[in-house]
Amino acid sequence: MFEVTAAPMPKALDAAPAREPGAYQALVREIGEDGAGEVRDVFWSETCARLQLFRTLSLARQLARITREAHSLKSAAGTFGYVRLAALALRLEQAAETLGEAEFHGLLDLMDAAYAAARAQEPQG
């Protein structure tokens, strides 16, 4: 697959689009329509599970796992062009060790919203 880097999250959440439309087509060119569709379906299911997992993890006791999961989410979201979600995951990855509980849960709320926005922008069919 191709490598994608997520830019740091802008101050205003709305400054980053939920989805970069050309990213999926680049993946289709690389692995074909069927393969890209299958990988995207796995992304949606794993991302939903990962977002739920974050809610069960303790920031104080499971920091390494939170950071690792955020890194994986950032990479996967970037691959499909979900730039807002990738940027928020990057923020969590980089700042997890300095976040308080309220900030952590606020960031998770933003990640849930970015996930929902990306799903809403997904082409139907």
C-alpha positions as CSV (number, residue, x, y, z in Angstrom):
1,M,0.0,0.0,0.0
2,F,1.0,3.6,-0.2
3,E,2.2,5.7,2.7
4,V,0.1,8.5,4.1
5,T,1.1,11.0,6.7
6,A,-1.5,12.8,8.8
7,A,-1.0,16.5,9.3
8,P,-1.4,17.9,12.8
9,M,-5.0,18.8,13.7
10,P,-5.9,22.4,13.0
11,K,-7.3,24.4,15.9
12,A,-10.8,24.4,14.4
13,L,-12.1,20.9,13.9
14,D,-14.1,22.0,10.8
15,A,-10.9,23.3,9.2
16,A,-10.0,19.7,8.2
17,P,-12.4,17.9,5.9
18,A,-13.8,14.6,7.1
19,R,-12.8,12.8,4.0
20,E,-10.3,13.3,1.1
21,P,-12.3,12.0,-1.9
22,G,-9.2,11.0,-4.0
23,A,-7.7,8.7,-1.4
24,Y,-10.1,5.8,-2.0
25,Q,-9.6,6.0,-5.8
26,A,-5.8,5.8,-5.3
27,L,-6.3,2.6,-3.3
28,V,-8.6,1.3,-6.0
29,R,-5.9,1.9,-8.6
30,E,-3.4,0.1,-6.4
31,I,-5.4,-3.0,-5.4
32,G,-8.5,-3.0,-7.4
33,E,-12.2,-2.2,-6.7
34,D,-13.0,-5.5,-4.9
35,G,-9.8,-5.4,-2.7
36,A,-10.3,-1.8,-1.8
37,G,-13.9,-2.4,-0.9
38,E,-13.0,-5.3,1.3
39,V,-10.2,-3.4,3.0
40,R,-12.5,-0.4,3.6
41,D,-15.2,-2.7,5.1
42,V,-12.6,-4.1,7.5
43,F,-11.5,-0.5,8.3
44,W,-15.0,0.5,9.3
45,S,-15.5,-2.5,11.5
46,E,-12.1,-2.2,13.2
47,T,-12.4,1.5,13.6
48,C,-15.8,1.2,15.3
49,A,-14.3,-1.5,17.6
50,R,-11.2,0.6,18.3
51,L,-13.3,3.7,19.2
52,Q,-15.3,1.6,21.6
53,L,-12.1,0.1,23.1
54,F,-10.7,3.6,23.8
55,R,-13.7,4.2,26.1
56,T,-12.8,1.1,28.2
57,L,-9.1,1.9,28.6
58,S,-7.6,3.7,31.6
59,L,-5.4,6.7,30.6
60,A,-3.4,6.3,33.8
61,R,-2.9,2.5,33.5
62,Q,-2.9,1.8,29.8
63,L,-1.1,4.7,28.2
64,A,1.1,2.5,26.0
65,R,-1.9,0.7,24.6
66,I,-3.8,3.9,24.0
67,T,-0.8,5.4,22.1
68,R,-0.4,2.2,20.1
69,E,-4.1,2.1,19.2
70,A,-4.1,5.8,18.3
71,H,-1.1,5.2,16.0
72,S,-2.9,2.3,14.2
73,L,-6.0,4.4,13.8
74,K,-4.1,7.3,12.4
75,S,-2.4,5.1,9.8
76,A,-5.6,3.4,8.8
77,A,-7.7,6.5,8.6
78,G,-5.0,8.2,6.6
79,T,-4.9,5.4,4.1
80,F,-8.6,5.9,3.3
81,G,-8.4,9.7,3.3
82,Y,-10.3,10.3,6.5
83,V,-8.1,13.3,7.4
84,R,-10.0,14.6,10.3
85,L,-10.1,11.3,12.1
86,A,-6.4,10.7,11.3
87,A,-5.5,14.1,12.6
88,L,-7.4,13.5,15.9
89,A,-5.7,10.1,16.3
90,L,-2.4,11.8,15.7
91,R,-3.2,14.3,18.4
92,L,-4.1,11.5,20.8
93,E,-0.9,9.5,19.9
94,Q,1.3,12.6,20.5
95,A,-0.5,14.0,23.6
96,A,-1.8,11.0,25.5
97,E,0.8,11.2,28.1
98,T,-0.1,14.8,29.0
99,L,-3.9,14.6,28.8
100,G,-6.1,14.7,31.8
101,E,-9.2,12.5,31.9
102,A,-11.6,15.2,30.8
103,E,-9.3,16.1,27.8
104,F,-8.9,12.5,26.9
105,H,-12.7,11.9,26.9
106,G,-13.3,15.2,25.0
107,L,-10.8,14.0,22.3
108,L,-12.6,10.7,22.1
109,D,-15.9,12.6,21.6
110,L,-14.2,14.5,18.7
111,M,-12.9,11.2,17.2
112,D,-16.4,9.7,17.4
113,A,-17.8,12.7,15.6
114,A,-15.1,12.6,12.9
115,Y,-15.9,8.9,12.4
116,A,-19.6,9.7,12.0
117,A,-18.8,12.5,9.6
118,A,-16.5,10.3,7.5
119,R,-19.2,7.6,7.3
120,A,-21.8,10.3,6.3
121,Q,-19.5,11.4,3.4
122,E,-19.0,7.9,2.2
123,P,-20.4,7.3,-1.3
124,Q,-23.4,5.1,-1.3
125,G,-23.6,2.0,-3.5
